[in-house]
Amino acid sequence: MMQCIAKSGVLRGEATIPGSKSNTTRAVVLATLAPGRSVLHNPVHSVDCYSTVDVCRALGAKIEIGEDVWVVEGVGPDLEPPSDVLNVGNSGTTLYIITAVASHVMNGWAVVTGDYQIRRRPSGPLVKALNDLGARCFATRPNSGAAPLVCGGPVVGGTTSLPGVNSQWLTPLLMIGPLTQKGITVEVDNLQEKPYIEMTLRWLKHLDVQFTNTDWKHFHVPGGQRYEAFEGSVPSDWESACFPLVAAAITDSDITLHGLDMFDAQGDKEIIRILQAMGADVEVKNDGDGGIRVRGGKTLHGIEIDCSDIPDAPPILSVLGTQSEGRTVLYNLHASRLKETDRPRSIYEELLKMGGKLYWENDDRLVIERSDLKGTQIDGRQDHRIVMATACGAMGAGGTTTISSAEYAKVSFPTFFEVMTSLGAPFELEGESEHAK
């Protein structure tokens, strides 16, 4: 295992943010379902995306991994059963999407599983929806509602419903909908994480797939369509950008980040509005094309933040709250509690170790007050967002902070430590990574 030794410091200079993990995952799967040669520009070389590549290869795709371009020879919709278990590693997005894709496998079965965190993540609503639509899908552990999942098809189509707390249950149905005989209609109750669904729909639109979205409550994708091979570019990752942006805002830093687009569908671009509302000096040049500059050293003040559309942001927003005057309140945290860990609870417990002043008003409102953080031993919990958030928090803390599971940053932001140290972050890595590929 690897650990990060982090101290207080500042950031200076410019850096480019890599491609989006969520977009790369969608692009690789869609290219697998499109017969012929697809070309993907700016994919991210993250552990989660390599897991997506592995399972798509197991389903018959031929994928060439280049530095800036990946080429996918897709197999089309008529998938044959894989010869081995489909292991998604630590990728929740891949778990849910591949479960739906595997449920469309003809003339056989597929088994989808992952690491110990994946085998705890709730899949029951997706499994029920797939069975409503004609699949044969079940968990190997009765009543667990979690992987390993056994899947067979085809998914014929029809109508189903989903709770809206997790967009990762809806995205897979939208992606396989065009390939079904009858099409798929989904009624969604109180959809959270809308930007992730917008991301999925933009990919469908890019591939000329017909669909309707009525008030984020009623989705319909007609059947009898097909995916065509395509060329596309993966946008840079706003979720990754949140970490250096916040680290700069809470320290006496001056950085400019490149590759980010204010018109992208990703919900975490909201970090710009949040930082500005809290008093940070943030300059967006030409909607991101000219870079995004953050000059730290300003007095920040707490605000209330709705996290329903940004479920990956609570860890770094909690760090931001500790360095802001008054109270910062994070609410609508339900989706964030269904990730690799219960992220609001995880960051709450780790920041308490650092002297953070945090408390719960109820299970869905985390209150953070201005805190003098101190270095300590942090459990990264094998969760990339917790590792990166606490490393950024250490930059505004006194003393030395040691963070375990540092290699898990590679899950989503494989160059996190390289980017941060290139900007001057006082981070040192010790130990061997078991998570690198």
C-alpha positions in Angstrom: 0.0 0.0 0.0 1.1 3.5 -0.7 0.8 6.5 1.6 1.0 10.3 1.0 3.0 12.5 3.3 1.5 16.0 3.0 2.4 19.3 4.6 1.2 22.9 4.4 2.1 24.8 1.3 1.0 26.8 -1.7 0.5 26.2 -5.4 1.9 28.2 -8.3 1.8 27.7 -12.1 -0.4 26.1 -14.7 -1.6 22.6 -15.3 -3.9 20.7 -17.7 -6.7 18.5 -16.3 -7.1 15.0 -17.8 -10.2 13.5 -19.4 -13.4 12.7 -17.6 -13.7 9.2 -16.1 -17.5 9.2 -16.4 -17.3 10.2 -20.1 -14.6 7.8 -20.9 -16.5 4.9 -19.4 -19.6 5.8 -21.4 -17.6 6.2 -24.6 -15.8 2.9 -24.4 -19.1 0.9 -23.8 -20.9 2.7 -26.6 -18.0 2.0 -28.9 -18.2 -1.7 -27.9 -21.9 -1.7 -28.9 -21.2 0.0 -32.2 -19.9 -2.4 -34.9 -16.8 -1.1 -36.6 -13.9 1.2 -35.7 -14.5 4.0 -33.2 -11.8 6.6 -32.2 -11.8 8.2 -28.7 -9.7 11.3 -28.1 -8.5 12.5 -24.6 -9.6 9.4 -22.7 -8.3 9.2 -19.1 -5.9 6.5 -18.1 -7.6 5.8 -14.8 -7.9 2.4 -13.1 -11.7 2.5 -13.4 -11.5 3.1 -17.1 -9.0 0.3 -17.5 -11.6 -1.9 -15.8 -14.1 -0.8 -18.3 -11.7 -1.7 -21.1 -11.1 -5.1 -19.6 -14.8 -6.1 -19.4 -15.5 -4.7 -22.9 -12.6 -6.8 -24.3 -14.2 -9.8 -22.5 -17.4 -9.1 -24.4 -15.5 -9.2 -27.7 -14.3 -5.6 -28.4 -10.7 -5.1 -29.6 -9.3 -2.0 -27.9 -6.0 -0.3 -28.6 -4.8 2.0 -25.8 -2.7 4.9 -27.0 -1.5 7.9 -25.0 -4.0 10.4 -26.3 -6.2 8.2 -28.5 -8.0 4.9 -27.9 -9.3 2.8 -30.9 -12.2 0.5 -30.3 -13.3 -2.2 -32.7 -16.9 -2.7 -31.6 -18.9 -6.0 -31.7 -22.3 -4.5 -32.1 -25.4 -5.4 -30.0 -25.5 -9.2 -30.5 -23.1 -10.1 -27.7 -22.1 -13.6 -27.0 -21.6 -14.9 -23.4 -18.1 -14.1 -22.0 -15.8 -17.0 -21.2 -15.0 -15.6 -17.7 -16.5 -13.5 -15.0 -16.8 -9.8 -15.8 -14.8 -8.0 -13.1 -15.4 -4.3 -12.9 -12.7 -3.7 -10.2 -13.7 -0.6 -8.2 -15.8 1.1 -10.8 -19.4 1.6 -9.8 -20.3 3.3 -13.1 -18.9 0.2 -14.9 -20.8 -2.2 -12.6 -24.2 -0.7 -13.4 -23.6 -0.1 -17.1 -22.1 -3.6 -17.7 -24.8 -5.3 -15.7 -27.4 -3.8 -18.2 -25.2 -4.7 -21.2 -24.6 -8.2 -19.9 -28.3 -8.6 -19.4 -28.7 -8.2 -23.1 -26.3 -11.1 -23.8 -27.9 -13.6 -26.2 -28.0 -17.4 -25.7 -26.3 -17.5 -22.3 -25.3 -15.9 -19.1 -22.7 -13.5 -17.7 -21.6 -12.9 -14.2 -20.7 -9.3 -13.1 -18.7 -8.6 -9.9 -16.0 -6.4 -8.6 -13.9 -5.6 -5.5 -15.2 -5.7 -1.9 -16.6 -2.1 -2.2 -18.5 -3.0 -5.4 -19.9 -6.1 -3.8 -21.6 -3.9 -1.2 -23.0 -1.3 -3.5 -26.8 -1.5 -4.0 -27.9 -2.9 -7.3 -31.4 -4.0 -6.4 -33.4 -1.3 -8.2 -31.4 -1.8 -11.5 -31.8 -5.6 -11.2 -35.6 -5.2 -10.7 -35.9 -2.8 -13.6 -33.9 -5.1 -16.0 -36.2 -8.0 -15.0 -39.2 -5.8 -15.7 -37.8 -5.3 -19.2 -37.4 -9.0 -19.9 -33.9 -9.8 -18.7 -33.1 -12.6 -16.3 -30.9 -11.0 -13.7 -30.3 -11.9 -10.0 -27.8 -11.6 -7.2 -25.9 -14.7 -6.2 -26.5 -13.8 -2.6 -30.3 -13.9 -2.0 -31.7 -10.6 -0.7 -28.3 -8.9 -0.9 -29.2 -6.6 -3.8 -25.5 -6.5 -4.7 -22.9 -8.1 -6.9 -22.0 -10.7 -7.9 -24.9 -10.5 -10.4 -25.9 -13.2 -12.9 -27.3 -11.7 -16.1 -29.0 -13.1 -19.2 -31.1 -11.7 -21.9 -32.2 -10.4 -24.2 -33.7 -7.2 -22.7 -36.9 -7.0 -24.8 -38.0 -3.6 -23.5 -41.2 -2.1 -22.0 -41.9 0.1 -19.0 -40.2 0.2 -15.6 -39.6 2.6 -12.7 -36.6 3.7 -10.6 -36.0 5.7 -7.5 -34.0 8.8 -8.4 -31.4 8.7 -5.7 -28.8 7.1 -8.0 -28.4 8.2 -11.6 -26.2 5.2 -12.2 -29.3 2.9 -12.3 -30.9 5.0 -15.0 -27.9 5.6 -17.4 -27.6 1.8 -18.2 -31.2 1.6 -19.3 -30.9 4.6 -21.5 -27.8 3.1 -23.1 -29.3 -0.3 -24.0 -32.7 1.1 -24.8 -32.0 1.7 -28.5 -31.0 -2.0 -28.9 -34.2 -3.4 -27.5 -37.1 -4.6 -29.6 -39.8 -2.6 -27.8 -37.8 0.3 -26.5 -37.5 1.4 -22.9 -39.7 3.7 -20.9 -38.5 4.7 -17.4 -40.5 6.6 -14.8 -38.1 8.2 -12.2 -39.0 9.4 -8.8 -37.2 12.6 -7.7 -34.1 12.2 -9.9 -30.8 13.3 -8.3 -27.5 13.7 -10.2 -29.2 15.2 -13.3 -25.9 16.2 -14.9 -24.8 12.6 -15.2 -28.0 11.8 -17.1 -27.4 14.9 -19.2 -23.9 13.5 -19.9 -25.4 10.2 -21.0 -28.1 11.9 -23.2 -25.4 14.0 -24.9 -23.6 10.8 -25.9 -26.8 9.4 -27.3 -27.4 12.6 -29.2 -23.9 12.5 -30.6 -24.6 9.0 -31.9 -28.0 10.1 -33.5 -30.1 8.0 -31.0 -33.7 9.2 -30.6 -35.0 9.7 -27.1 -37.3 11.9 -25.1 -36.8 13.3 -21.6 -40.0 14.8 -20.0 -39.2 17.0 -16.9 -36.5 14.5 -15.7 -39.3 12.2 -14.7 -40.2 10.3 -17.8 -37.6 8.9 -20.2 -38.3 7.0 -23.4 -35.8 5.5 -25.8 -37.4 3.9 -28.9 -36.2 0.4 -29.8 -35.0 -0.9 -33.1 -32.2 1.6 -33.3 -28.5 0.9 -33.5 -25.2 2.5 -32.7 -22.8 3.4 -35.5 -19.0 3.6 -35.1 -18.0 7.1 -34.2 -15.2 9.5 -33.4 -15.4 11.6 -30.3 -13.5 13.6 -27.7 -13.7 13.1 -24.0 -13.9 16.4 -22.1 -11.6 17.2 -19.3 -12.8 16.1 -15.8 -14.4 18.7 -13.6 -14.5 16.3 -10.7 -10.7 16.1 -10.8 -10.4 19.9 -11.2 -12.2 20.5 -7.9 -9.2 19.4 -5.9 -6.5 21.8 -7.1 -9.1 24.6 -7.4 -10.1 24.2 -3.7 -6.5 23.7 -2.6 -5.6 27.0 -4.3 -8.5 28.9 -2.8 -7.7 27.9 0.8 -4.0 28.7 0.5 -2.0 31.7 -0.7 -1.8 30.2 -4.2 -2.0 31.3 -7.8 -2.8 28.7 -10.4 -4.4 28.4 -13.8 -6.0 25.2 -15.0 -6.5 24.3 -18.7 -8.8 21.9 -20.6 -12.0 22.8 -18.8 -15.3 23.8 -20.5 -18.0 25.7 -18.8 -20.6 24.4 -21.3 -19.8 20.8 -20.5 -22.6 18.6 -19.0 -20.6 17.7 -15.9 -22.2 18.9 -12.7 -19.0 19.6 -10.9 -18.4 22.7 -12.9 -20.6 24.1 -10.2 -17.4 24.4 -8.1 -16.8 27.7 -9.9 -20.0 29.2 -8.7 -19.5 27.8 -5.2 -16.0 29.2 -4.9 -17.1 32.6 -6.2 -20.1 32.7 -3.8 -17.8 31.9 -0.9 -15.5 34.9 -1.8 -12.7 33.2 -3.8 -10.9 35.0 -6.5 -11.8 32.9 -9.6 -11.3 34.1 -13.1 -12.8 32.1 -16.0 -11.2 33.1 -19.3 -13.3 32.6 -22.5 -15.6 30.0 -20.8 -12.6 28.0 -19.9 -10.8 27.9 -23.2 -8.3 30.5 -21.9 -7.9 28.7 -18.6 -9.4 29.1 -15.1 -7.3 31.1 -12.6 -7.6 30.9 -8.9 -5.7 33.4 -6.7 -5.9 32.3 -3.0 -5.4 34.3 0.1 -9.0 35.7 0.2 -11.3 35.5 3.2 -13.8 32.8 2.4 -17.2 32.6 4.1 -19.6 29.6 4.4 -22.7 29.0 2.4 -25.4 26.3 2.0 -24.7 23.9 -0.9 -27.1 21.5 -2.5 -25.1 18.4 -3.3 -27.9 16.5 -5.2 -26.2 17.1 -8.6 -22.6 16.9 -7.3 -22.5 13.7 -5.3 -18.7 13.3 -5.6 -18.0 16.8 -4.3 -18.9 16.6 -0.6 -15.4 15.5 0.6 -13.6 18.4 -1.0 -16.4 20.8 -0.1 -16.1 19.7 3.5 -12.4 20.7 3.4 -13.4 24.0 1.8 -15.8 24.5 4.6 -13.2 24.1 7.3 -11.3 27.1 5.8 -14.3 29.4 5.5 -15.7 31.7 8.1 -19.1 30.9 9.6 -21.0 27.8 8.7 -20.9 25.8 5.5 -23.9 23.4 5.2 -23.9 20.5 2.7 -27.3 19.0 2.1 -29.1 16.5 -0.2 -26.3 14.0 0.5 -28.2 10.7 -0.1 -26.5 9.9 -3.5 -23.1 10.7 -2.0 -23.6 8.0 0.7 -23.9 5.3 -2.0 -20.4 5.6 -3.4 -17.2 3.6 -2.7 -17.8 4.6 0.9 -20.4 6.7 2.7 -18.4 9.7 1.6 -20.0 12.4 3.8 -19.6 10.2 6.9 -16.0 9.2 5.8 -14.8 12.8 5.4 -16.6 13.9 8.5 -14.7 11.3 10.6 -11.3 12.0 9.0 -11.6 15.8 9.3 -12.5 15.4 13.0 -9.1 13.7 13.4 -7.5 16.8 12.0 -9.4 19.1 14.5 -12.2 19.9 12.1 -15.4 21.4 13.6 -18.2 19.4 11.9 -21.6 18.1 13.1 -24.7 16.5 11.6 -28.1 18.3 11.8 -29.7 15.1 10.6 -28.6 12.3 8.2 -28.7 14.6 5.2 -27.2 17.9 6.5 -23.5 18.2 7.3 -22.5 21.4 9.0 -18.8 22.6 8.8 -17.4 25.5 10.8 -14.1 27.3 10.4 -11.4 25.1 11.8 -7.7 25.1 12.5 -6.7 21.8 11.0 -3.6 19.9 12.3 -1.7 17.1 10.6 -2.5 13.6 11.7 -2.8 10.0 10.4 -5.6 9.8 7.9 -7.4 6.6 6.7 -7.9 7.1 3.0 -10.4 4.2 3.1 -9.4 3.0 -0.3 -11.6 5.9 -1.7 -10.0 8.2 -4.2 -12.1 11.2 -3.3 -11.2 10.9 0.4 -7.5 10.5 -0.4 -7.4 13.6 -2.6 -9.6 15.7 -0.4 -7.6 15.1 2.7 -4.3 15.7 0.8 -5.7 19.1 -0.2 -6.9 19.8 3.4 -3.3 19.0 4.6 -2.1 22.0 2.6 -4.1 24.3 4.9 -3.2 22.4 8.1 -0.3 22.7 10.5 2.2 19.9 10.8 2.4 16.7 8.7 -0.5 14.6 7.5 -0.1 11.0 6.5 -2.8 9.5 4.2 -3.1 5.8 3.6 -4.5 4.2 0.3 -2.8 7.0 -1.7 -2.6 4.8 -4.8 -6.4 5.0 -5.1 -6.2 8.5 -6.6 -5.5 6.6 -9.8 -9.1 5.4 -9.8 -10.3 8.7 -11.3 -7.3 11.2 -11.4 -4.3 9.1 -12.3 -2.0 12.1 -12.4 -3.3 13.8 -9.2 0.0 13.7 -7.4 2.0 14.6 -10.5 -0.2 17.6 -11.2 -0.2 18.8 -7.6 3.5 18.5 -7.1 4.2 20.2 -10.4 2.3 23.1 -9.0 4.4 23.0 -5.8 2.3 20.8 -3.5 4.5 19.4 -0.7 3.4 15.8 -1.2 5.7 12.8 -0.9 4.6 9.2 -1.7 5.9 6.2 0.2 5.4 2.5 -0.4 4.4 0.4 -3.3 1.2 0.8 -5.3 -0.9 -2.3 -5.6 -3.5 -0.4 -7.6 -1.4 0.7 -10.6 -1.7 -0.8 -14.0 
